[in-house]
Amino acid sequence: MSSKTSPKMSPAARQFIDKVIGLSTSLNAQTEADALVVKREAAQQQLLSLGLPTRKDEDWQYTSIQPLLQQDFRLSETVSTAELSLAQLEPFLPDFETIRLVFVDGEFSESLSAGFEYIPDGLSIEMADADAIQSIALPETADAFQWINELLLDQGLTIQLDAQIVLEVPLHILFVQTQSGTVLTPRLQVHLGEAAQCQLLQHFVCLADETLTWVNGVGQITLEAGATCKQVVLQDLSDSSFYFNHQTTTQATNSNFESTYLALGSQLSRHHSVAQQQGDAAETTQDSIVPGRDQQLLDTRTLTQHHALHGQSRQLHKMVLGDAARGVFAGMIEVAKGAQKTDGQMDIKSLLLSPQAKVDAKPQLEIYADDVKCSHGCAAGQIDEDQLFYAQARGIRRTDAMQLITQAFLLEPLEKFQVQPAMQAWLTQRVVDKL
């Protein structure tokens, strides 16, 4: 690594970057597509010039990546997915019909996937297509982990839904990690044509509790005029794992994007969702459910950019933190000049179950139009003793009362999420089981 092209970094950060570059070099030796090698090498230069973030960076002042830097990750080894049985996946599978795409340590498994009979004409699914995954261009503002995703770019998933096509069942993308000490860099691209509709469930799990992995994903969703996408990102990795994901959604006129993020696992996670309303009368919902325990650090970030007329955005973020867990939230609603009649609302509510639990929330508004209605709210506190007394006076044990109050508080984003009842019930049970 050349010190001339790199900012000052700690020895641990330099060593980590060197290891990542070494993994990229080994990928290049196995890659026949010259354009993909060039893309990785360009990402390497970006990473070297940017360096890794520290607590001195405003966007990272509450999120330390030191636990990640202490790990020695490697690329997944090629495994036979036939060795994994459907019975082993049973705990992760919904009890409703889906189009299921299963990736085991990053490799697509046709034998474990299902629901192909629900794929209509007009739905295109491409995997491991070098040209397709290259088509996502990272912005100039991309952070170090987005460049690391590109540096290790190998496989990707591209989903194209033609105009007027409505998916009758959800599309379930299940990433199963079986190898400990490995890094997964998924690249997802979704394009919905005019008036197309789909429900998307992205699901990250570890096959065993002792599996330690690092998921570092990048995604891009594009909605044409009148399209609707209802997305769930269910992060349920092992408690020792790491999760980073950066997603950008672009919306055209009258499109509707609803996204709910469930942070149920990992010791360190950072989920960043960017929504860009580029057409009039677009609607955006970005919610999250974050239960934390032990010493988990759970970081959730949103950026909603209103660039057109009559845009509407809603956000509801709920955190329940116990033990010495720490929750971080940063949200920004930007209203560009000329984006009149914008209606934006953002609420962050946190419940602290322990004196050691902490939450850092930073909601922001940046408005350059004069005819808008935007607001944000932030509240944190403990369970109301009056509520507990009321429940106990009616014969409910204190521990059961705490459980009921906590569930009711945390599940609010799912209750307003307009998906099929079976999917809503299944997601609710996942959260309840974690609590």
SEPA-827540 format. One line per 2 residues: number of its first residue (from 1); for each residue x, y, z of C-alpha. Coordinates in Angstrom, 3 decimals, padded with zeros to 6 digits. Example, Ala and Ser with C-alpha at 12.3 -4.5 7.8 and 13.67 -1.06 7.14 Angstrom:
<kenus>
1> 012.300 -004.500 007.800  013.670 -001.060 007.140
</kenus>
This chain:
<kenus>
1> 000.000 000.000 000.000  001.358 003.394 -000.933
3> 001.295 005.919 001.884  001.312 008.700 -000.723
5> -002.188 007.801 -001.891  -003.646 006.891 001.469
7> -004.819 009.019 004.383  -003.470 008.401 007.853
9> -004.859 005.182 009.264  -004.255 002.994 012.255
11> -002.092 -000.111 011.769  -005.210 -002.267 012.175
13> -007.020 -000.358 009.412  -004.031 -000.576 007.067
15> -003.687 -004.289 007.706  -007.397 -004.813 007.077
17> -007.276 -002.975 003.739  -004.182 -004.955 002.715
19> -006.050 -008.192 003.403  -009.075 -007.071 001.369
21> -006.825 -006.078 -001.539  -005.170 -009.493 -001.302
23> -008.576 -011.165 -001.641  -009.332 -009.002 -004.679
25> -006.011 -009.923 -006.265  -006.802 -013.620 -005.900
27> -010.200 -013.001 -007.523  -008.562 -011.198 -010.444
29> -006.322 -014.217 -011.060  -009.440 -016.360 -011.544
31> -011.460 -013.831 -013.585  -011.643 -013.976 -017.378
33> -013.714 -010.801 -017.803  -011.164 -008.009 -018.229
35> -013.790 -005.311 -017.626  -014.540 -006.779 -014.195
37> -010.847 -006.762 -013.283  -010.587 -003.121 -014.362
39> -013.620 -002.282 -012.217  -012.062 -003.939 -009.165
41> -008.749 -002.175 -009.691  -010.540 001.197 -009.929
43> -012.344 000.407 -006.674  -008.985 -000.387 -005.068
45> -007.711 003.088 -005.897  -010.860 004.652 -004.482
47> -010.497 002.671 -001.270  -006.823 003.569 -000.897
49> -007.532 007.275 -001.363  -010.515 007.210 001.004
51> -009.303 004.915 003.765  -011.515 003.372 006.417
53> -013.790 005.552 008.556  -013.004 006.329 012.179
55> -014.968 007.748 015.087  -013.662 011.181 014.040
57> -015.870 011.027 010.918  -019.277 012.549 011.637
59> -021.186 009.670 010.059  -019.264 007.152 012.178
61> -018.837 008.937 015.501  -021.167 006.492 017.300
63> -020.199 003.378 015.331  -016.784 001.847 015.905
65> -015.574 -000.693 013.347  -012.759 -001.950 015.587
67> -014.433 -005.368 016.188  -014.534 -005.851 012.394
69> -010.869 -004.894 011.955  -009.841 -007.597 014.410
71> -011.187 -010.339 012.113  -009.312 -012.166 009.367
73> -011.862 -012.862 006.630  -011.377 -015.026 003.566
75> -013.384 -015.773 000.426  -015.833 -018.651 000.595
77> -014.627 -021.981 -000.672  -016.555 -023.700 -003.427
79> -018.934 -026.151 -001.788  -021.444 -028.641 -003.072
81> -024.860 -027.248 -002.216  -026.141 -030.818 -002.466
83> -024.588 -031.374 000.960  -027.145 -028.985 002.430
85> -030.617 -030.457 002.836  -033.948 -028.707 002.643
87> -034.623 -029.888 006.190  -031.662 -027.826 007.402
89> -033.219 -024.756 005.796  -036.639 -025.403 007.307
91> -036.180 -022.977 010.264  -035.628 -020.121 007.804
93> -038.438 -020.826 005.331  -041.762 -018.971 005.377
95> -045.020 -020.888 005.749  -046.499 -019.241 002.657
97> -045.803 -019.643 -001.059  -042.851 -017.754 -002.523
99> -040.481 -017.708 -005.440  -037.441 -018.838 -003.460
101> -033.874 -018.151 -004.569  -031.304 -019.722 -002.239
103> -027.637 -018.754 -002.164  -025.306 -020.905 -000.069
105> -022.083 -019.061 000.765  -022.795 -016.866 -002.234
107> -023.421 -019.726 -004.699  -026.892 -020.165 -006.187
109> -028.500 -023.510 -005.344  -031.172 -024.599 -007.795
111> -031.969 -027.715 -005.761  -032.789 -025.683 -002.642
113> -034.694 -023.018 -004.536  -038.370 -023.418 -005.349
115> -041.546 -021.776 -006.597  -040.392 -021.503 -010.192
117> -043.953 -022.265 -011.330  -044.925 -018.827 -010.025
119> -042.474 -017.035 -012.323  -044.571 -015.235 -014.958
121> -043.604 -014.180 -018.443  -042.044 -010.790 -017.989
123> -039.925 -011.662 -014.955  -036.222 -012.032 -015.698
125> -033.766 -013.325 -013.092  -030.066 -013.336 -013.911
127> -027.346 -014.645 -011.626  -023.556 -014.332 -011.791
129> -023.781 -012.140 -014.885  -020.638 -010.003 -015.002
131> -022.128 -007.421 -017.362  -025.258 -007.044 -015.230
133> -023.476 -006.527 -011.923  -021.118 -004.029 -013.508
135> -024.035 -001.808 -014.477  -024.431 -000.424 -010.953
137> -022.276 002.688 -010.795  -021.306 003.749 -007.300
139> -021.766 007.479 -006.598  -018.907 009.825 -005.832
141> -020.124 009.901 -002.236  -019.737 006.111 -001.827
143> -018.148 005.096 001.449  -015.288 002.653 002.025
145> -017.554 -000.357 002.427  -019.312 000.256 -000.879
147> -015.893 000.320 -002.540  -014.940 -002.887 -000.728
149> -018.070 -004.484 -002.193  -016.891 -003.458 -005.645
151> -013.329 -004.514 -004.893  -014.592 -008.053 -004.195
153> -017.282 -007.970 -006.887  -017.791 -011.489 -008.180
155> -021.414 -012.523 -008.381  -024.632 -010.603 -008.538
157> -028.384 -010.925 -008.912  -030.383 -008.887 -011.419
159> -034.200 -008.914 -011.371  -036.217 -007.317 -014.157
161> -040.030 -007.108 -013.986  -041.670 -005.853 -017.151
163> -044.363 -003.196 -017.303  -047.828 -004.116 -015.975
165> -046.602 -007.427 -014.528  -047.780 -008.235 -010.990
167> -045.985 -010.935 -009.002  -048.643 -013.022 -007.265
169> -046.284 -014.330 -004.538  -043.299 -012.710 -002.778
171> -039.804 -013.130 -004.151  -037.714 -014.620 -001.319
173> -033.943 -014.220 -001.690  -032.282 -016.318 001.020
175> -028.557 -015.985 001.698  -027.322 -018.847 003.887
177> -023.804 -018.669 005.298  -022.296 -022.015 006.354
179> -018.564 -021.218 006.381  -017.157 -019.299 009.320
181> -014.640 -016.500 008.769  -015.849 -015.661 005.248
183> -017.008 -012.465 003.563  -020.084 -012.229 001.317
185> -020.433 -009.243 -001.024  -023.882 -009.535 -002.658
187> -024.761 -007.139 -005.456  -028.504 -006.807 -006.102
189> -030.171 -004.901 -008.922  -033.971 -004.700 -009.227
191> -035.842 -002.920 -012.018  -039.640 -002.645 -012.053
193> -041.276 -001.505 -015.264  -044.212 000.855 -015.480
195> -047.084 -000.172 -013.130  -045.299 -003.412 -012.184
197> -045.780 -004.753 -008.638  -043.760 -007.076 -006.425
199> -043.050 -008.049 -002.843  -039.379 -008.626 -002.094
201> -038.001 -010.484 000.942  -034.203 -010.343 001.357
203> -033.127 -012.733 004.094  -029.643 -013.182 005.601
205> -028.961 -016.105 007.972  -026.183 -018.299 009.336
207> -026.737 -022.034 009.292  -025.262 -022.406 012.794
209> -025.081 -020.059 015.755  -021.285 -020.376 015.875
211> -020.837 -019.259 012.245  -019.067 -015.886 012.068
213> -019.459 -014.134 008.739  -019.365 -010.661 007.221
215> -022.091 -009.596 004.789  -021.216 -006.413 002.889
217> -023.898 -005.732 000.291  -024.834 -003.089 -002.262
219> -028.242 -002.845 -003.904  -030.071 -000.671 -006.395
221> -033.837 -000.634 -006.959  -035.413 001.306 -009.831
223> -039.165 001.946 -010.025  -040.687 003.234 -013.233
225> -043.908 005.271 -013.278  -046.696 003.715 -011.220
227> -044.595 000.773 -010.037  -044.935 -000.635 -006.516
229> -042.290 -002.464 -004.506  -042.835 -003.719 -000.954
231> -039.516 -004.805 000.492  -038.468 -006.551 003.684
233> -034.791 -006.870 004.626  -034.548 -009.525 007.349
235> -031.068 -009.588 008.858  -030.898 -012.605 011.165
237> -027.199 -013.479 011.161  -025.439 -015.073 014.123
239> -024.705 -012.800 017.072  -020.976 -012.899 016.294
241> -021.344 -011.812 012.645  -021.115 -008.448 010.885
243> -023.604 -006.861 008.480  -023.192 -003.811 006.233
245> -025.623 -002.931 003.460  -026.107 000.147 001.302
247> -029.202 000.395 -000.884  -030.336 003.120 -003.283
249> -033.892 003.319 -004.638  -034.875 005.581 -007.535
251> -038.561 006.397 -007.994  -040.434 007.770 -010.995
253> -043.862 009.439 -011.083  -046.601 007.865 -008.923
255> -044.354 005.014 -007.815  -044.654 003.507 -004.343
257> -041.763 002.060 -002.361  -042.283 000.514 001.076
259> -039.330 -000.948 002.954  -039.036 -002.467 006.419
261> -035.681 -003.453 007.885  -035.562 -006.030 010.693
263> -032.214 -006.102 012.530  -032.438 -009.351 014.472
265> -028.795 -010.485 014.521  -025.060 -009.651 014.228
267> -022.742 -008.012 016.760  -022.222 -004.995 014.489
269> -024.622 -003.936 011.757  -025.094 -000.854 009.590
271> -028.024 -000.635 007.191  -028.182 002.433 004.942
273> -031.236 003.064 002.755  -031.357 005.940 000.249
275> -034.618 006.826 -001.534  -034.590 009.297 -004.417
277> -037.964 010.627 -005.571  -037.339 011.840 -009.103
279> -040.955 011.851 -010.325  -044.043 013.690 -009.103
281> -046.417 012.173 -006.527  -044.035 009.413 -005.491
283> -044.581 007.723 -002.120  -041.839 006.300 000.109
285> -041.964 004.392 003.389  -038.777 003.408 005.225
287> -039.306 001.705 008.583  -037.131 -000.394 010.877
289> -037.447 -002.757 013.820  -034.301 -003.051 015.938
291> -034.174 -005.242 019.063  -030.731 -005.229 020.686
293> -029.193 -007.182 023.552  -025.803 -008.109 025.050
295> -023.222 -005.774 023.462  -024.735 -005.459 019.999
297> -024.194 -002.244 018.054  -027.051 -001.687 015.585
299> -026.778 001.259 013.195  -029.652 002.262 010.886
301> -029.521 005.157 008.424  -031.933 006.656 005.919
303> -031.735 009.412 003.349  -034.915 010.532 001.572
305> -034.413 012.941 -001.302  -037.475 014.777 -002.634
307> -036.723 016.152 -006.086  -040.272 016.457 -007.494
309> -043.742 017.779 -006.703  -046.273 016.266 -004.285
311> -043.873 013.695 -002.868  -044.773 011.883 000.318
313> -042.456 010.016 002.687  -043.076 008.271 005.981
315> -040.622 006.722 008.434  -041.151 004.897 011.715
317> -038.125 003.422 013.462  -038.475 001.396 016.664
319> -035.619 000.216 018.901  -035.759 -001.926 022.038
321> -032.365 -002.165 023.712  -031.388 -004.300 026.684
323> -028.174 -005.256 028.488  -025.299 -003.120 027.111
325> -026.683 -002.873 023.556  -026.315 000.352 021.600
327> -028.651 001.627 018.919  -027.695 004.294 016.386
329> -030.030 006.074 013.997  -029.327 008.866 011.530
331> -032.016 010.067 009.142  -032.194 012.920 006.664
333> -035.114 014.270 004.653  -033.919 016.524 001.834
335> -036.379 018.698 -000.088  -034.902 020.229 -003.210
337> -035.754 023.664 -004.532  -038.943 023.334 -006.553
339> -040.134 020.161 -004.804  -043.274 021.917 -003.609
341> -046.145 020.195 -001.754  -043.732 017.683 -000.231
343> -045.077 015.867 002.829  -042.375 014.155 004.896
345> -042.507 012.630 008.348  -039.888 010.758 010.390
347> -040.308 009.282 013.880  -037.733 007.458 016.000
349> -038.853 005.819 019.239  -036.608 003.812 021.552
351> -037.288 001.699 024.614  -034.365 001.125 026.986
353> -034.621 -001.964 029.183  -031.304 -001.568 030.979
355> -029.323 001.305 032.544  -026.371 000.250 030.362
357> -028.297 000.390 027.069  -027.722 003.467 024.907
359> -029.319 005.079 021.889  -027.960 007.866 019.679
361> -030.518 009.337 017.261  -030.000 012.150 014.794
363> -033.052 013.064 012.660  -032.511 015.937 010.237
365> -034.406 018.071 007.738  -032.852 020.034 004.884
367> -035.495 022.022 003.024  -035.056 024.367 000.054
369> -038.739 024.685 -000.943  -041.260 026.963 000.783
371> -044.543 025.061 000.396  -043.897 021.809 002.245
373> -045.010 019.911 005.337  -042.122 018.098 007.004
375> -041.536 016.981 010.574  -039.446 014.665 012.696
377> -039.759 013.337 016.206  -037.447 011.460 018.538
379> -038.189 009.905 021.929  -036.436 007.434 024.222
381> -037.384 006.096 027.625  -038.090 003.119 029.831
383> -041.232 001.036 030.326  -043.859 003.016 032.180
385> -044.273 001.600 035.695  -047.956 002.559 035.597
387> -048.431 000.241 032.613  -046.762 -002.591 034.495
389> -048.873 -001.933 037.594  -052.055 -001.890 035.505
391> -051.172 -005.280 033.974  -050.109 -006.823 037.300
393> -053.353 -005.644 038.926  -055.159 -007.814 036.383
395> -053.210 -010.944 037.240  -050.430 -010.698 034.637
397> -046.951 -011.488 035.943  -044.449 -008.643 035.750
399> -042.153 -010.482 033.306  -045.100 -011.334 031.047
401> -046.326 -007.755 031.232  -042.904 -006.465 030.193
403> -042.898 -008.899 027.276  -046.339 -007.796 026.090
405> -045.530 -004.093 026.363  -042.214 -004.569 024.565
407> -043.796 -006.533 021.731  -046.599 -004.032 021.245
409> -044.089 -001.190 021.122  -041.658 -002.870 018.718
411> -044.124 -004.388 016.264  -045.896 -001.180 015.244
413> -044.037 -000.815 011.904  -045.115 -004.342 010.892
415> -048.722 -003.728 011.845  -048.992 -000.929 009.304
417> -046.989 -002.773 006.632  -049.462 -003.616 003.870
419> -048.494 -007.137 002.793  -050.378 -010.423 002.762
421> -051.496 -011.509 006.262  -049.454 -014.737 006.164
423> -046.249 -012.810 005.478  -047.036 -010.269 008.177
425> -047.731 -013.038 010.713  -044.514 -014.881 009.837
427> -042.385 -011.742 010.197  -044.102 -010.916 013.474
429> -043.270 -014.349 014.828  -039.602 -013.913 013.855
431> -039.434 -010.741 015.928  -041.303 -012.280 018.860
433> -039.018 -015.320 018.855  -035.982 -013.040 019.003
435> -037.438 -011.158 021.968
</kenus>
